[in-house]
Structures are given as structure tokens and as C-alpha cells.
Amino acid sequence: MANNRLFTPYEQGLSAALVLIGKALGSTPGLDLDGLIASAERLQASMPQEPKMQGGQGEHQAALSSLLSGLEAAR
């Protein structure tokens, strides 16, 4: 059963940092950005879907989701 909890302040900061890391990685010359995104998506899909946070995102998937947001923004 989902408990739909909110991010803690620490988790919000970590999420923001991961977006920035994703942007930095994504702008690295010669990086296989598509391969990195595909790997992150596979890893995210292998994580448990429960429990969920408010908004429906799985807690286990939140960090990778932030990283993927940064990687996608670097495209």
C-alpha cells in the first residue's frame, strides 16, 4: 500500500544535486549520453515500485529519476 509521503528537505537537496550532476555528465564531450540514459532507465525499472511518494513516484526510483532529468536536460 502506498503511503504517499513527501520528500524530506535532505531528499530535495539530494534530488537537486543529482539533476546538476546529470547536466554536467551530459555535457561531457565524447560521452555516450544515450547509452548512459538507457543504463539509468534499466536500473530504475529494476527498482521496487513501492512505497510511493506523493505524486506517484516510487521512493526507490526517485534518485535515478532526478539524474535522468539532468541527463535529458543536457541533450
N, C-alpha and C positions, 0 to 999 in steps of 0.2 A: 504494500500500500504506500502511496506517495505521501510525503509529509509537506512538500512544497515550501521548504524553508528558504529564507533569503540568504544572500551572500553575507558573510561577516566582513567587517572592514578590512581585515587581513586578506581575505579571499578576493575582495575587489581590487586591492593593490596588486596582488599577485596576478590577477587576470589582466590588468592594465600593463604590467611589466611583460607578460607573455606576448601581448599584442605588439609591443615595441620590439621585443626580441624577434618576433616573426617578420616584422617590417625590415629590420636590419639584416636578417638572414636572406630575405627575399631580394634584397638589393645587392647581394654579393655577386660580383662578376663570375661567370662560369658555373654557378650553382645550378644543379638540375632542379629547378623550382617545382616543376610538375611532378617529378619523382618524389621530392620531399613532401609535397602536399598529399600525394597518393599514399605514401607510407603513414603519414599522420592520420589520414582518414581511415586506413585499415586498422591502425591501432585504436583509434577512437571507437570504431564499430565493434571491436572485440571487448570493450569495457562494458560492465554491467549497466543496464538502463535504469535500475532502481537503486537507491531512492532518487526521487526527482526534486529539483529545486523549483522555486516559483518561476513560472514561465514554461515549465515542462522539460527543461534540460536535465539530463542525468548528472548527478553530482560527480560521478567518476569521469564524465566526459567534458566537464567544464574547462579544465586547464587546456586540453587539446583544442577545444573549440576556440579559445582565446588565441592560441598560437596560430591556428588556421586563419583566423580573422586577419592577423597581421601579415601572414604569408599572402593571402588573397589581396590585401591592400597594396602589396608590393608589386603586383602584376602590372 
